[in-house]
């Protein structure tokens, strides 16, 4: 996993969910905005206190969480 220094966890902020730089902006919010068609420029216009790197790291963190590994068990009869 790349360095994700903008993703923070604090039990006193948003219940400890993954946030951007200790702000009350969750990674899941950023991911939902992108999933619903917003560009980085759109997000930065709507949330001027964010930076492009915040959006990039949220996407990287989401991708890292979504990595799957399936361990197949042998079929039993």
CORMO-V925766 format. One record per helix or strand of 2 or more residues. SS is the DSSP state (H for helix, E for strand). FROM is the first residue (numbers start at 1). LEN is the number of residues. If there is no record, write none. Layout:
ss=(SS;SS)
from=(FROM;FROM)
len=(LEN;LEN)
This chain:
ss=(E;H;E;H;H;H)
from=(7;14;19;27;40;52)
len=(2;3;2;9;7;15)
